[in-house]
Amino acid sequence: MTNLEDIVLRAQLGDGEAYGLLVRRFQDMALSYAFSFLGDLELAEDARQEAFLGAYCDLLALRDPAAFPGWFRQIVRKHSIAIRRGRRVLMVPLEDAAEPVSSRPGPVEQAQSRQVQERVEQAIENLPLQERETTRLFHLDGFSMREIATRLEIPEKTVKSRLYSARERLRYHLMELVKDTVQDNSRPHKKPLLTAASQEAIAGFEQELGSLLRTPSHDDYLRAGDLVCAKGRLLRFMGRMNEAFAAFRDALDIPGLKKNPLTRARLRAEIGLTYVQVSDYDSATRELRYARTAIRKLGDTPALLAAVENGLGMCAWGKGNFTRARRYYEQTIEISRAARCDVLEAEARNNLALVDWKAGRLARAQASFRQCVDQWQELKNRFGQALSLMNLGILEENQDHAIPARKCYLQSLKLAEEIGFLQLQSACHGNLANLALIEERWDEAREEASKSLKMAESIGDRRSQAIALENLALAEIGARRFAETARALRKARKLATQTADAERRVSLDLVEAESLLEQENPAKAGQLLDKAEPILRKSYPLELGRFFRLRARQLILSHQPENARKALREALKLCEKQGNKMEQRRVTRFLQGLDKTPG
């Protein structure tokens, strides 16, 4: 009898210590397998916990103890699917091999073992006499069922029956013990959950892919497609964009994958979503449109279609077409609700709130973000919660609530660090930089912007790089280092051109105009403002308050104070309508200073 079979047999009796060994041995496999279904580490942890408890309750149904790994894997799968249907979008499966645990427990494990042993012995003492005797021989003295039958002069079937009966009695007495064992042993304490699970999952992908593609059947090819998509998504989440692209593109070169229409559409969709992450919106749109056409022809894949529609919305957003982005997001919500894809629906609602923010509907956007934060908490999705918290911080900032805004940014940053999502960390540092700029803390703004830039560069996110460089330029303007300002602007413009980011280009025009005004060059600044005005009025009304404030400065330098007052009054009216109290305060302060100036 192997060591595993012996452990399983003892666990079938109700031995909590033996079951603890199984928990420690198979915890990594359970987490990575559940993660490949759910795509969320916290939900995967929930599935792992539930699977271990479910396996304990059904352990007697396992006739062959040596078959525990495959049997337990199916239980993980069952609980993952149950969670996915209730709260998650369809992901893909993974099988991973468990690593044996060390046979040399440390002091903490030894203490836990003694406590478990005492509780098990107490529970055994409460059994009826015959069951107690059989149980003690098997559990405490280590006799096999055959040896017990010989010793007690009873059939082996009777031994098994007594053990079964004892096991049923012990189940409820030991359930709380097993719950404690699962919780204590299934959460890795010494290494970050994300890093551990991600590396385990990727290793599992590689191992199984290699096995599947040696002599693949049709079903093997389908399974391989699932694994490639899961692996690429995980790499993308970790910021390893080049590796994600390579995983998807290499898979398209495998004939058995390329020939399957659904797998091909999924791979093209994943390539498109990866392009979104690096802000290549033209390439992303091309891939996503191809995938959408194929998916519609195939039918019956609403979760994938919703993800593609949401991706197209992000492309439209990135290119400044908020009307089209709204249509995509609304379509995503409709499809997601019908398919019960709660996470995609929540993400699309968050994106719709961003559209309202850009359109100057700040109160509506703020209410939506608060609802999104609550929804993400209900879904136990830390990524979504972090995203909506950051966006809520932006709205608090617009409301001129600096302390709540900073709190939101720091909470979001903490969550982003916990789940290891560099892109969101970059965005949080970028927003902290912007908050420092408003409060004229130039060194702090430069420091936060530099952190944002470094993270964005590490994952190839050109949009975030451009935003970080814009904040750096503004910090340099505040410190009156105009040569550094010009260098940062040149780099940012190059990135904005590469990504076809219309919003960033016009915002950089405003930054350059501000730099020129600080250097008392109203003529050239006026040209940039003339160029920006029609674009802002059409697509970016939230930036008009800032525009009019710069226009007023340009008019003052051009000796047109009355026209400057007119521009500032128009800015005030617009800010009041939008609820943009932060910009309203800045404009009011400017107007008051101007009114005190003679002439």
Helices and strands as residue ranges (DSSP letters): H 3-13, H 16-38, H 41-57, G 59-61, G 65-67, H 68-87, H 107-125, H 129-135, I 136-140, H 145-152, H 156-186, H 193-212, H 218-237, H 241-252, H 255-258, H 261-277, H 281-298, H 302-318, H 322-339, H 342-358, H 362-379, H 382-398, H 402-419, H 422-438, H 442-459, H 462-478, H 482-498, H 502-518, H 522-539, G 541-543, H 544-557, H 561-578, H 581-595
